[in-house]
Amino acid sequence: MGSQGIQGEQGPVGLQGPGGPTGPQGPAGSDAYVPVGSAILLPLSGPTATPPAAPSAYALMGVFKRERPAGDSSWFAVYVKISP
């Protein structure tokens, strides 16, 4: 009986098949409860930019500047929820 030869090299990876179909969209979630006094920040282009209109049930409280260690900064309009 003869001896077995050495194993050959592995071949290249084959082509990938097409992606499968997209699944159905899930149901819409309910609106999250946001307590009175909660704040949101909306970005501004600079300190003199006109803040956007306040979202429903929110009041504009002021403009906020966020400083970063690199020396650049970002401006935001601060809104606080005033009614449910």
PDB file with SEQRES, HELIX, SHEET and CRYST1 records, atoms N, CA, C and O in Angstrom:
SEQRES   1 A   84  MET GLY SER GLN GLY ILE GLN GLY GLU GLN GLY PRO VAL          
SEQRES   2 A   84  GLY LEU GLN GLY PRO GLY GLY PRO THR GLY PRO GLN GLY          
SEQRES   3 A   84  PRO ALA GLY SER ASP ALA TYR VAL PRO VAL GLY SER ALA          
SEQRES   4 A   84  ILE LEU LEU PRO LEU SER GLY PRO THR ALA THR PRO PRO          
SEQRES   5 A   84  ALA ALA PRO SER ALA TYR ALA LEU MET GLY VAL PHE LYS          
SEQRES   6 A   84  ARG GLU ARG PRO ALA GLY ASP SER SER TRP PHE ALA VAL          
SEQRES   7 A   84  TYR VAL LYS ILE SER PRO                                      
SHEET    1 AA1 3 ALA A  39  LEU A  44  0                                        
SHEET    2 AA1 3 SER A  73  LYS A  81 -1                                        
SHEET    3 AA1 3 TYR A  58  GLU A  67 -1                                        
CRYST1    1.000    1.000    1.000  90.00  90.00  90.00 P 1           1          
ATOM      1  N   MET A   1       0.838  -1.157   0.000  1.00  0.00           N  
ATOM      2  CA  MET A   1       0.000   0.000   0.000  1.00  0.00           C  
ATOM      3  C   MET A   1       0.891   1.230   0.000  1.00  0.00           C  
ATOM      4  O   MET A   1       1.899   1.256   0.706  1.00  0.00           O  
ATOM      5  N   GLY A   2       0.534   2.281  -0.798  1.00  0.00           N  
ATOM      6  CA  GLY A   2       1.341   3.486  -0.920  1.00  0.00           C  
ATOM      7  C   GLY A   2       1.074   4.479   0.203  1.00  0.00           C  
ATOM      8  O   GLY A   2       0.091   4.353   0.933  1.00  0.00           O  
ATOM      9  N   SER A   3       1.952   5.464   0.336  1.00  0.00           N  
ATOM     10  CA  SER A   3       1.756   6.483   1.365  1.00  0.00           C  
ATOM     11  C   SER A   3       0.902   7.632   0.808  1.00  0.00           C  
ATOM     12  O   SER A   3       0.871   7.878  -0.398  1.00  0.00           O  
ATOM     13  N   GLN A   4       0.238   8.298   1.690  1.00  0.00           N  
ATOM     14  CA  GLN A   4      -0.646   9.402   1.304  1.00  0.00           C  
ATOM     15  C   GLN A   4       0.196  10.657   1.113  1.00  0.00           C  
ATOM     16  O   GLN A   4       1.144  10.881   1.865  1.00  0.00           O  
ATOM     17  N   GLY A   5      -0.140  11.492   0.103  1.00  0.00           N  
ATOM     18  CA  GLY A   5       0.592  12.725  -0.150  1.00  0.00           C  
ATOM     19  C   GLY A   5       0.224  13.821   0.847  1.00  0.00           C  
ATOM     20  O   GLY A   5      -0.687  13.659   1.659  1.00  0.00           O  
ATOM     21  N   ILE A   6       0.945  14.939   0.771  1.00  0.00           N  
ATOM     22  CA  ILE A   6       0.666  16.076   1.666  1.00  0.00           C  
ATOM     23  C   ILE A   6      -0.577  16.826   1.183  1.00  0.00           C  
ATOM     24  O   ILE A   6      -0.926  16.777   0.004  1.00  0.00           O  
ATOM     25  N   GLN A   7      -1.227  17.508   2.098  1.00  0.00           N  
ATOM     26  CA  GLN A   7      -2.450  18.247   1.780  1.00  0.00           C  
ATOM     27  C   GLN A   7      -2.098  19.476   0.958  1.00  0.00           C  
ATOM     28  O   GLN A   7      -1.097  20.138   1.233  1.00  0.00           O  
ATOM     29  N   GLY A   8      -2.911  19.791  -0.050  1.00  0.00           N  
ATOM     30  CA  GLY A   8      -2.689  20.959  -0.890  1.00  0.00           C  
ATOM     31  C   GLY A   8      -3.125  22.251  -0.211  1.00  0.00           C  
ATOM     32  O   GLY A   8      -3.713  22.228   0.871  1.00  0.00           O  
ATOM     33  N   GLU A   9      -2.828  23.390  -0.864  1.00  0.00           N  
ATOM     34  CA  GLU A   9      -3.204  24.701  -0.324  1.00  0.00           C  
ATOM     35  C   GLU A   9      -4.709  24.899  -0.414  1.00  0.00           C  
ATOM     36  O   GLU A   9      -5.383  24.299  -1.252  1.00  0.00           O  
ATOM     37  N   GLN A  10      -5.227  25.761   0.476  1.00  0.00           N  
ATOM     38  CA  GLN A  10      -6.652  26.073   0.471  1.00  0.00           C  
ATOM     39  C   GLN A  10      -6.946  26.998  -0.703  1.00  0.00           C  
ATOM     40  O   GLN A  10      -6.169  27.908  -0.993  1.00  0.00           O  
ATOM     41  N   GLY A  11      -8.056  26.766  -1.369  1.00  0.00           N  
ATOM     42  CA  GLY A  11      -8.447  27.585  -2.507  1.00  0.00           C  
ATOM     43  C   GLY A  11      -8.974  28.945  -2.082  1.00  0.00           C  
ATOM     44  O   GLY A  11      -9.203  29.176  -0.894  1.00  0.00           O  
ATOM     45  N   PRO A  12      -9.172  29.857  -3.044  1.00  0.00           N  
ATOM     46  CA  PRO A  12      -9.672  31.199  -2.717  1.00  0.00           C  
ATOM     47  C   PRO A  12     -11.126  31.154  -2.243  1.00  0.00           C  
ATOM     48  O   PRO A  12     -11.857  30.206  -2.529  1.00  0.00           O  
ATOM     49  N   VAL A  13     -11.534  32.202  -1.510  1.00  0.00           N  
ATOM     50  CA  VAL A  13     -12.900  32.315  -1.016  1.00  0.00           C  
ATOM     51  C   VAL A  13     -13.831  32.526  -2.206  1.00  0.00           C  
ATOM     52  O   VAL A  13     -13.506  33.275  -3.127  1.00  0.00           O  
ATOM     53  N   GLY A  14     -14.973  31.875  -2.190  1.00  0.00           N  
ATOM     54  CA  GLY A  14     -15.944  32.003  -3.280  1.00  0.00           C  
ATOM     55  C   GLY A  14     -16.699  33.321  -3.218  1.00  0.00           C  
ATOM     56  O   GLY A  14     -16.574  34.072  -2.251  1.00  0.00           O  
ATOM     57  N   LEU A  15     -17.475  33.594  -4.245  1.00  0.00           N  
ATOM     58  CA  LEU A  15     -18.265  34.817  -4.308  1.00  0.00           C  
ATOM     59  C   LEU A  15     -19.363  34.808  -3.257  1.00  0.00           C  
ATOM     60  O   LEU A  15     -19.871  33.752  -2.879  1.00  0.00           O  
ATOM     61  N   GLN A  16     -19.729  36.018  -2.783  1.00  0.00           N  
ATOM     62  CA  GLN A  16     -20.793  36.145  -1.793  1.00  0.00           C  
ATOM     63  C   GLN A  16     -22.129  36.220  -2.512  1.00  0.00           C  
ATOM     64  O   GLN A  16     -22.248  36.877  -3.547  1.00  0.00           O  
ATOM     65  N   GLY A  17     -23.108  35.564  -1.977  1.00  0.00           N  
ATOM     66  CA  GLY A  17     -24.441  35.582  -2.568  1.00  0.00           C  
ATOM     67  C   GLY A  17     -25.138  36.916  -2.324  1.00  0.00           C  
ATOM     68  O   GLY A  17     -24.679  37.717  -1.510  1.00  0.00           O  
ATOM     69  N   PRO A  18     -26.252  37.158  -3.031  1.00  0.00           N  
ATOM     70  CA  PRO A  18     -26.982  38.419  -2.855  1.00  0.00           C  
ATOM     71  C   PRO A  18     -27.610  38.510  -1.468  1.00  0.00           C  
ATOM     72  O   PRO A  18     -27.865  37.494  -0.821  1.00  0.00           O  
ATOM     73  N   GLY A  19     -27.857  39.752  -1.016  1.00  0.00           N  
ATOM     74  CA  GLY A  19     -28.513  39.969   0.270  1.00  0.00           C  
ATOM     75  C   GLY A  19     -29.967  39.534   0.223  1.00  0.00           C  
ATOM     76  O   GLY A  19     -30.589  39.538  -0.839  1.00  0.00           O  
ATOM     77  N   GLY A  20     -30.492  39.167   1.345  1.00  0.00           N  
ATOM     78  CA  GLY A  20     -31.891  38.755   1.427  1.00  0.00           C  
ATOM     79  C   GLY A  20     -32.827  39.955   1.427  1.00  0.00           C  
ATOM     80  O   GLY A  20     -32.370  41.095   1.503  1.00  0.00           O  
ATOM     81  N   PRO A  21     -34.121  39.713   1.344  1.00  0.00           N  
ATOM     82  CA  PRO A  21     -35.096  40.812   1.316  1.00  0.00           C  
ATOM     83  C   PRO A  21     -35.176  41.519   2.670  1.00  0.00           C  
ATOM     84  O   PRO A  21     -34.855  40.941   3.708  1.00  0.00           O  
ATOM     85  N   THR A  22     -35.605  42.768   2.639  1.00  0.00           N  
ATOM     86  CA  THR A  22     -35.798  43.539   3.864  1.00  0.00           C  
ATOM     87  C   THR A  22     -37.057  43.053   4.563  1.00  0.00           C  
ATOM     88  O   THR A  22     -38.066  42.774   3.915  1.00  0.00           O  
ATOM     89  N   GLY A  23     -36.999  42.953   5.873  1.00  0.00           N  
ATOM     90  CA  GLY A  23     -38.151  42.507   6.648  1.00  0.00           C  
ATOM     91  C   GLY A  23     -39.193  43.606   6.775  1.00  0.00           C  
ATOM     92  O   GLY A  23     -38.936  44.749   6.400  1.00  0.00           O  
ATOM     93  N   PRO A  24     -40.363  43.273   7.300  1.00  0.00           N  
ATOM     94  CA  PRO A  24     -41.432  44.272   7.438  1.00  0.00           C  
ATOM     95  C   PRO A  24     -41.086  45.315   8.490  1.00  0.00           C  
ATOM     96  O   PRO A  24     -40.305  45.050   9.404  1.00  0.00           O  
ATOM     97  N   GLN A  25     -41.671  46.502   8.358  1.00  0.00           N  
ATOM     98  CA  GLN A  25     -41.451  47.570   9.326  1.00  0.00           C  
ATOM     99  C   GLN A  25     -42.208  47.239  10.598  1.00  0.00           C  
ATOM    100  O   GLN A  25     -43.333  46.743  10.551  1.00  0.00           O  
ATOM    101  N   GLY A  26     -41.588  47.515  11.730  1.00  0.00           N  
ATOM    102  CA  GLY A  26     -42.223  47.259  13.015  1.00  0.00           C  
ATOM    103  C   GLY A  26     -43.273  48.309  13.332  1.00  0.00           C  
ATOM    104  O   GLY A  26     -43.372  49.322  12.639  1.00  0.00           O  
ATOM    105  N   PRO A  27     -44.057  48.072  14.376  1.00  0.00           N  
ATOM    106  CA  PRO A  27     -45.104  49.031  14.746  1.00  0.00           C  
ATOM    107  C   PRO A  27     -44.498  50.323  15.291  1.00  0.00           C  
ATOM    108  O   PRO A  27     -43.388  50.325  15.823  1.00  0.00           O  
ATOM    109  N   ALA A  28     -45.237  51.409  15.153  1.00  0.00           N  
ATOM    110  CA  ALA A  28     -44.783  52.697  15.679  1.00  0.00           C  
ATOM    111  C   ALA A  28     -44.802  52.651  17.201  1.00  0.00           C  
ATOM    112  O   ALA A  28     -45.713  52.085  17.805  1.00  0.00           O  
ATOM    113  N   GLY A  29     -43.797  53.246  17.806  1.00  0.00           N  
ATOM    114  CA  GLY A  29     -43.747  53.302  19.260  1.00  0.00           C  
ATOM    115  C   GLY A  29     -44.618  54.428  19.797  1.00  0.00           C  
ATOM    116  O   GLY A  29     -45.009  55.330  19.056  1.00  0.00           O  
ATOM    117  N   SER A  30     -44.914  54.369  21.072  1.00  0.00           N  
ATOM    118  CA  SER A  30     -45.716  55.430  21.687  1.00  0.00           C  
ATOM    119  C   SER A  30     -44.808  56.611  22.017  1.00  0.00           C  
ATOM    120  O   SER A  30     -43.601  56.440  22.187  1.00  0.00           O  
ATOM    121  N   ASP A  31     -45.380  57.797  22.108  1.00  0.00           N  
ATOM    122  CA  ASP A  31     -44.601  58.972  22.477  1.00  0.00           C  
ATOM    123  C   ASP A  31     -44.072  58.792  23.897  1.00  0.00           C  
ATOM    124  O   ASP A  31     -44.802  58.375  24.796  1.00  0.00           O  
ATOM    125  N   ALA A  32     -42.815  59.107  24.080  1.00  0.00           N  
ATOM    126  CA  ALA A  32     -42.212  58.991  25.397  1.00  0.00           C  
ATOM    127  C   ALA A  32     -42.688  60.145  26.278  1.00  0.00           C  
ATOM    128  O   ALA A  32     -42.885  61.261  25.799  1.00  0.00           O  
ATOM    129  N   TYR A  33     -42.868  59.872  27.544  1.00  0.00           N  
ATOM    130  CA  TYR A  33     -43.263  60.906  28.491  1.00  0.00           C  
ATOM    131  C   TYR A  33     -42.037  61.755  28.803  1.00  0.00           C  
ATOM    132  O   TYR A  33     -40.985  61.225  29.162  1.00  0.00           O  
ATOM    133  N   VAL A  34     -42.168  63.048  28.669  1.00  0.00           N  
ATOM    134  CA  VAL A  34     -41.090  63.987  28.995  1.00  0.00           C  
ATOM    135  C   VAL A  34     -41.601  64.871  30.128  1.00  0.00           C  
ATOM    136  O   VAL A  34     -42.556  65.623  29.936  1.00  0.00           O  
ATOM    137  N   PRO A  35     -40.981  64.792  31.307  1.00  0.00           N  
ATOM    138  CA  PRO A  35     -41.473  65.562  32.445  1.00  0.00           C  
ATOM    139  C   PRO A  35     -41.255  67.066  32.282  1.00  0.00           C  
ATOM    140  O   PRO A  35     -40.305  67.506  31.634  1.00  0.00           O  
ATOM    141  N   VAL A  36     -42.162  67.845  32.889  1.00  0.00           N  
ATOM    142  CA  VAL A  36     -42.022  69.297  32.918  1.00  0.00           C  
ATOM    143  C   VAL A  36     -40.687  69.627  33.588  1.00  0.00           C  
ATOM    144  O   VAL A  36     -40.325  68.999  34.583  1.00  0.00           O  
ATOM    145  N   GLY A  37     -39.964  70.593  33.059  1.00  0.00           N  
ATOM    146  CA  GLY A  37     -38.659  70.976  33.583  1.00  0.00           C  
ATOM    147  C   GLY A  37     -37.500  70.352  32.810  1.00  0.00           C  
ATOM    148  O   GLY A  37     -36.345  70.727  33.010  1.00  0.00           O  
ATOM    149  N   SER A  38     -37.809  69.397  31.925  1.00  0.00           N  
ATOM    150  CA  SER A  38     -36.756  68.791  31.100  1.00  0.00           C  
ATOM    151  C   SER A  38     -36.274  69.804  30.074  1.00  0.00           C  
ATOM    152  O   SER A  38     -37.056  70.625  29.594  1.00  0.00           O  
ATOM    153  N   ALA A  39     -34.994  69.752  29.736  1.00  0.00           N  
ATOM    154  CA  ALA A  39     -34.425  70.690  28.777  1.00  0.00           C  
ATOM    155  C   ALA A  39     -34.000  69.962  27.507  1.00  0.00           C  
ATOM    156  O   ALA A  39     -33.634  68.787  27.534  1.00  0.00           O  
ATOM    157  N   ILE A  40     -34.058  70.692  26.393  1.00  0.00           N  
ATOM    158  CA  ILE A  40     -33.514  70.205  25.135  1.00  0.00           C  
ATOM    159  C   ILE A  40     -32.607  71.293  24.572  1.00  0.00           C  
ATOM    160  O   ILE A  40     -32.803  72.476  24.849  1.00  0.00           O  
ATOM    161  N   LEU A  41     -31.622  70.891  23.785  1.00  0.00           N  
ATOM    162  CA  LEU A  41     -30.703  71.830  23.142  1.00  0.00           C  
ATOM    163  C   LEU A  41     -30.857  71.684  21.636  1.00  0.00           C  
ATOM    164  O   LEU A  41     -30.828  70.572  21.108  1.00  0.00           O  
ATOM    165  N   LEU A  42     -31.020  72.806  20.944  1.00  0.00           N  
ATOM    166  CA  LEU A  42     -31.069  72.804  19.487  1.00  0.00           C  
ATOM    167  C   LEU A  42     -29.873  73.588  18.986  1.00  0.00           C  
ATOM    168  O   LEU A  42     -29.641  74.705  19.449  1.00  0.00           O  
ATOM    169  N   PRO A  43     -29.093  73.032  18.040  1.00  0.00           N  
ATOM    170  CA  PRO A  43     -27.871  73.699  17.594  1.00  0.00           C  
ATOM    171  C   PRO A  43     -28.137  75.012  16.871  1.00  0.00           C  
ATOM    172  O   PRO A  43     -29.134  75.167  16.166  1.00  0.00           O  
ATOM    173  N   LEU A  44     -27.212  75.958  17.066  1.00  0.00           N  
ATOM    174  CA  LEU A  44     -27.245  77.250  16.388  1.00  0.00           C  
ATOM    175  C   LEU A  44     -25.963  77.396  15.576  1.00  0.00           C  
ATOM    176  O   LEU A  44     -24.961  76.748  15.876  1.00  0.00           O  
ATOM    177  N   SER A  45     -25.990  78.234  14.564  1.00  0.00           N  
ATOM    178  CA  SER A  45     -24.793  78.442  13.743  1.00  0.00           C  
ATOM    179  C   SER A  45     -23.805  79.406  14.403  1.00  0.00           C  
ATOM    180  O   SER A  45     -22.657  79.490  13.967  1.00  0.00           O  
ATOM    181  N   GLY A  46     -24.217  80.126  15.430  1.00  0.00           N  
ATOM    182  CA  GLY A  46     -23.325  81.053  16.118  1.00  0.00           C  
ATOM    183  C   GLY A  46     -24.071  81.840  17.178  1.00  0.00           C  
ATOM    184  O   GLY A  46     -25.280  81.666  17.334  1.00  0.00           O  
ATOM    185  N   PRO A  47     -23.368  82.715  17.922  1.00  0.00           N  
ATOM    186  CA  PRO A  47     -23.985  83.427  19.042  1.00  0.00           C  
ATOM    187  C   PRO A  47     -25.066  84.413  18.629  1.00  0.00           C  
ATOM    188  O   PRO A  47     -25.942  84.727  19.436  1.00  0.00           O  
ATOM    189  N   THR A  48     -25.034  84.907  17.409  1.00  0.00           N  
ATOM    190  CA  THR A  48     -26.038  85.886  16.980  1.00  0.00           C  
ATOM    191  C   THR A  48     -27.124  85.264  16.115  1.00  0.00           C  
ATOM    192  O   THR A  48     -27.988  85.974  15.602  1.00  0.00           O  
ATOM    193  N   ALA A  49     -27.089  83.941  15.949  1.00  0.00           N  
ATOM    194  CA  ALA A  49     -28.112  83.260  15.147  1.00  0.00           C  
ATOM    195  C   ALA A  49     -29.466  83.351  15.847  1.00  0.00           C  
ATOM    196  O   ALA A  49     -29.543  83.298  17.075  1.00  0.00           O  
ATOM    197  N   THR A  50     -30.512  83.486  15.073  1.00  0.00           N  
ATOM    198  CA  THR A  50     -31.861  83.518  15.641  1.00  0.00           C  
ATOM    199  C   THR A  50     -32.266  82.106  16.044  1.00  0.00           C  
ATOM    200  O   THR A  50     -32.274  81.201  15.209  1.00  0.00           O  
ATOM    201  N   PRO A  51     -32.605  81.908  17.328  1.00  0.00           N  
ATOM    202  CA  PRO A  51     -33.014  80.568  17.754  1.00  0.00           C  
ATOM    203  C   PRO A  51     -34.285  80.136  17.020  1.00  0.00           C  
ATOM    204  O   PRO A  51     -35.133  80.975  16.713  1.00  0.00           O  
ATOM    205  N   PRO A  52     -34.427  78.851  16.738  1.00  0.00           N  
ATOM    206  CA  PRO A  52     -35.648  78.370  16.109  1.00  0.00           C  
ATOM    207  C   PRO A  52     -36.835  78.543  17.047  1.00  0.00           C  
ATOM    208  O   PRO A  52     -36.658  78.691  18.256  1.00  0.00           O  
ATOM    209  N   ALA A  53     -38.038  78.524  16.497  1.00  0.00           N  
ATOM    210  CA  ALA A  53     -39.247  78.639  17.321  1.00  0.00           C  
ATOM    211  C   ALA A  53     -39.264  77.516  18.356  1.00  0.00           C  
ATOM    212  O   ALA A  53     -38.822  76.399  18.086  1.00  0.00           O  
ATOM    213  N   ALA A  54     -39.772  77.824  19.525  1.00  0.00           N  
ATOM    214  CA  ALA A  54     -39.838  76.838  20.600  1.00  0.00           C  
ATOM    215  C   ALA A  54     -40.785  75.706  20.222  1.00  0.00           C  
ATOM    216  O   ALA A  54     -41.871  75.960  19.701  1.00  0.00           O  
ATOM    217  N   PRO A  55     -40.391  74.463  20.477  1.00  0.00           N  
ATOM    218  CA  PRO A  55     -41.311  73.346  20.249  1.00  0.00           C  
ATOM    219  C   PRO A  55     -42.545  73.501  21.144  1.00  0.00           C  
ATOM    220  O   PRO A  55     -42.505  74.213  22.147  1.00  0.00           O  
ATOM    221  N   SER A  56     -43.616  72.844  20.782  1.00  0.00           N  
ATOM    222  CA  SER A  56     -44.861  72.898  21.563  1.00  0.00           C  
ATOM    223  C   SER A  56     -44.586  72.503  23.010  1.00  0.00           C  
ATOM    224  O   SER A  56     -43.907  71.506  23.258  1.00  0.00           O  
ATOM    225  N   ALA A  57     -45.095  73.258  23.952  1.00  0.00           N  
ATOM    226  CA  ALA A  57     -44.984  73.042  25.399  1.00  0.00           C  
ATOM    227  C   ALA A  57     -43.596  73.366  25.955  1.00  0.00           C  
ATOM    228  O   ALA A  57     -43.299  73.015  27.097  1.00  0.00           O  
ATOM    229  N   TYR A  58     -42.741  74.028  25.171  1.00  0.00           N  
ATOM    230  CA  TYR A  58     -41.402  74.415  25.613  1.00  0.00           C  
ATOM    231  C   TYR A  58     -41.251  75.935  25.547  1.00  0.00           C  
ATOM    232  O   TYR A  58     -41.941  76.603  24.777  1.00  0.00           O  
ATOM    233  N   ALA A  59     -40.344  76.471  26.360  1.00  0.00           N  
ATOM    234  CA  ALA A  59     -40.025  77.902  26.335  1.00  0.00           C  
ATOM    235  C   ALA A  59     -38.522  78.061  26.165  1.00  0.00           C  
ATOM    236  O   ALA A  59     -37.739  77.295  26.728  1.00  0.00           O  
ATOM    237  N   LEU A  60     -38.125  79.063  25.382  1.00  0.00           N  
ATOM    238  CA  LEU A  60     -36.716  79.360  25.194  1.00  0.00           C  
ATOM    239  C   LEU A  60     -36.164  79.940  26.493  1.00  0.00           C  
ATOM    240  O   LEU A  60     -36.709  80.911  27.017  1.00  0.00           O  
ATOM    241  N   MET A  61     -35.104  79.362  27.009  1.00  0.00           N  
ATOM    242  CA  MET A  61     -34.513  79.830  28.260  1.00  0.00           C  
ATOM    243  C   MET A  61     -33.226  80.615  28.033  1.00  0.00           C  
ATOM    244  O   MET A  61     -32.790  81.355  28.915  1.00  0.00           O  
ATOM    245  N   GLY A  62     -32.615  80.462  26.859  1.00  0.00           N  
ATOM    246  CA  GLY A  62     -31.396  81.202  26.590  1.00  0.00           C  
ATOM    247  C   GLY A  62     -30.537  80.506  25.553  1.00  0.00           C  
ATOM    248  O   GLY A  62     -30.937  79.512  24.946  1.00  0.00           O  
ATOM    249  N   VAL A  63     -29.341  81.057  25.365  1.00  0.00           N  
ATOM    250  CA  VAL A  63     -28.377  80.519  24.416  1.00  0.00           C  
ATOM    251  C   VAL A  63     -27.169  80.028  25.211  1.00  0.00           C  
ATOM    252  O   VAL A  63     -26.732  80.680  26.159  1.00  0.00           O  
ATOM    253  N   PHE A  64     -26.647  78.898  24.823  1.00  0.00           N  
ATOM    254  CA  PHE A  64     -25.578  78.218  25.548  1.00  0.00           C  
ATOM    255  C   PHE A  64     -24.388  78.005  24.620  1.00  0.00           C  
ATOM    256  O   PHE A  64     -24.559  77.598  23.471  1.00  0.00           O  
ATOM    257  N   LYS A  65     -23.188  78.278  25.115  1.00  0.00           N  
ATOM    258  CA  LYS A  65     -21.959  78.054  24.348  1.00  0.00           C  
ATOM    259  C   LYS A  65     -21.206  76.890  24.973  1.00  0.00           C  
ATOM    260  O   LYS A  65     -20.930  76.892  26.173  1.00  0.00           O  
ATOM    261  N   ARG A  66     -20.876  75.900  24.159  1.00  0.00           N  
ATOM    262  CA  ARG A  66     -20.109  74.745  24.635  1.00  0.00           C  
ATOM    263  C   ARG A  66     -18.683  74.875  24.126  1.00  0.00           C  
ATOM    264  O   ARG A  66     -18.440  74.846  22.920  1.00  0.00           O  
ATOM    265  N   GLU A  67     -17.744  75.016  25.050  1.00  0.00           N  
ATOM    266  CA  GLU A  67     -16.319  75.105  24.712  1.00  0.00           C  
ATOM    267  C   GLU A  67     -15.726  73.705  24.663  1.00  0.00           C  
ATOM    268  O   GLU A  67     -16.091  72.839  25.458  1.00  0.00           O  
ATOM    269  N   ARG A  68     -14.815  73.490  23.732  1.00  0.00           N  
ATOM    270  CA  ARG A  68     -14.129  72.208  23.624  1.00  0.00           C  
ATOM    271  C   ARG A  68     -12.641  72.431  23.900  1.00  0.00           C  
ATOM    272  O   ARG A  68     -12.133  73.534  23.700  1.00  0.00           O  
ATOM    273  N   PRO A  69     -11.938  71.387  24.361  1.00  0.00           N  
ATOM    274  CA  PRO A  69     -10.508  71.531  24.663  1.00  0.00           C  
ATOM    275  C   PRO A  69      -9.684  71.997  23.461  1.00  0.00           C  
ATOM    276  O   PRO A  69      -8.668  72.671  23.637  1.00  0.00           O  
ATOM    277  N   ALA A  70     -10.104  71.650  22.252  1.00  0.00           N  
ATOM    278  CA  ALA A  70      -9.348  72.036  21.059  1.00  0.00           C  
ATOM    279  C   ALA A  70      -9.494  73.524  20.746  1.00  0.00           C  
ATOM    280  O   ALA A  70      -8.819  74.033  19.851  1.00  0.00           O  
ATOM    281  N   GLY A  71     -10.364  74.227  21.471  1.00  0.00           N  
ATOM    282  CA  GLY A  71     -10.535  75.657  21.269  1.00  0.00           C  
ATOM    283  C   GLY A  71     -11.747  76.041  20.448  1.00  0.00           C  
ATOM    284  O   GLY A  71     -12.119  77.214  20.414  1.00  0.00           O  
ATOM    285  N   ASP A  72     -12.379  75.069  19.776  1.00  0.00           N  
ATOM    286  CA  ASP A  72     -13.578  75.408  19.018  1.00  0.00           C  
ATOM    287  C   ASP A  72     -14.786  75.360  19.952  1.00  0.00           C  
ATOM    288  O   ASP A  72     -14.702  74.815  21.052  1.00  0.00           O  
ATOM    289  N   SER A  73     -15.878  75.915  19.525  1.00  0.00           N  
ATOM    290  CA  SER A  73     -17.072  75.953  20.365  1.00  0.00           C  
ATOM    291  C   SER A  73     -18.317  75.698  19.525  1.00  0.00           C  
ATOM    292  O   SER A  73     -18.300  75.826  18.301  1.00  0.00           O  
ATOM    293  N   SER A  74     -19.390  75.335  20.208  1.00  0.00           N  
ATOM    294  CA  SER A  74     -20.690  75.112  19.577  1.00  0.00           C  
ATOM    295  C   SER A  74     -21.724  75.926  20.331  1.00  0.00           C  
ATOM    296  O   SER A  74     -21.617  76.105  21.544  1.00  0.00           O  
ATOM    297  N   TRP A  75     -22.720  76.418  19.620  1.00  0.00           N  
ATOM    298  CA  TRP A  75     -23.782  77.219  20.222  1.00  0.00           C  
ATOM    299  C   TRP A  75     -25.098  76.463  20.152  1.00  0.00           C  
ATOM    300  O   TRP A  75     -25.384  75.784  19.165  1.00  0.00           O  
ATOM    301  N   PHE A  76     -25.905  76.585  21.216  1.00  0.00           N  
ATOM    302  CA  PHE A  76     -27.185  75.899  21.297  1.00  0.00           C  
ATOM    303  C   PHE A  76     -28.248  76.834  21.874  1.00  0.00           C  
ATOM    304  O   PHE A  76     -27.944  77.697  22.698  1.00  0.00           O  
ATOM    305  N   ALA A  77     -29.493  76.655  21.435  1.00  0.00           N  
ATOM    306  CA  ALA A  77     -30.635  77.301  22.071  1.00  0.00           C  
ATOM    307  C   ALA A  77     -31.150  76.309  23.113  1.00  0.00           C  
ATOM    308  O   ALA A  77     -31.315  75.125  22.819  1.00  0.00           O  
ATOM    309  N   VAL A  78     -31.404  76.793  24.328  1.00  0.00           N  
ATOM    310  CA  VAL A  78     -31.861  75.934  25.430  1.00  0.00           C  
ATOM    311  C   VAL A  78     -33.352  76.148  25.616  1.00  0.00           C  
ATOM    312  O   VAL A  78     -33.810  77.273  25.818  1.00  0.00           O  
ATOM    313  N   TYR A  79     -34.107  75.052  25.546  1.00  0.00           N  
ATOM    314  CA  TYR A  79     -35.556  75.102  25.751  1.00  0.00           C  
ATOM    315  C   TYR A  79     -35.910  74.204  26.936  1.00  0.00           C  
ATOM    316  O   TYR A  79     -35.342  73.124  27.100  1.00  0.00           O  
ATOM    317  N   VAL A  80     -36.858  74.664  27.760  1.00  0.00           N  
ATOM    318  CA  VAL A  80     -37.308  73.884  28.918  1.00  0.00           C  
ATOM    319  C   VAL A  80     -38.792  73.624  28.759  1.00  0.00           C  
ATOM    320  O   VAL A  80     -39.560  74.508  28.378  1.00  0.00           O  
ATOM    321  N   LYS A  81     -39.184  72.383  29.062  1.00  0.00           N  
ATOM    322  CA  LYS A  81     -40.602  72.007  28.965  1.00  0.00           C  
ATOM    323  C   LYS A  81     -41.359  72.687  30.096  1.00  0.00           C  
ATOM    324  O   LYS A  81     -40.993  72.564  31.265  1.00  0.00           O  
ATOM    325  N   ILE A  82     -42.443  73.421  29.729  1.00  0.00           N  
ATOM    326  CA  ILE A  82     -43.180  74.191  30.732  1.00  0.00           C  
ATOM    327  C   ILE A  82     -44.581  73.655  30.995  1.00  0.00           C  
ATOM    328  O   ILE A  82     -45.223  74.067  31.961  1.00  0.00           O  
ATOM    329  N   SER A  83     -45.070  72.740  30.150  1.00  0.00           N  
ATOM    330  CA  SER A  83     -46.390  72.144  30.398  1.00  0.00           C  
ATOM    331  C   SER A  83     -46.416  70.738  29.822  1.00  0.00           C  
ATOM    332  O   SER A  83     -45.661  70.421  28.902  1.00  0.00           O  
ATOM    333  N   PRO A  84     -47.293  69.889  30.370  1.00  0.00           N  
ATOM    334  CA  PRO A  84     -47.347  68.492  29.901  1.00  0.00           C  
ATOM    335  C   PRO A  84     -47.792  68.341  28.468  1.00  0.00           C  
ATOM    336  O   PRO A  84     -47.877  67.222  27.962  1.00  0.00           O  
TER     337      PRO A  84                                                      
END                                                                             
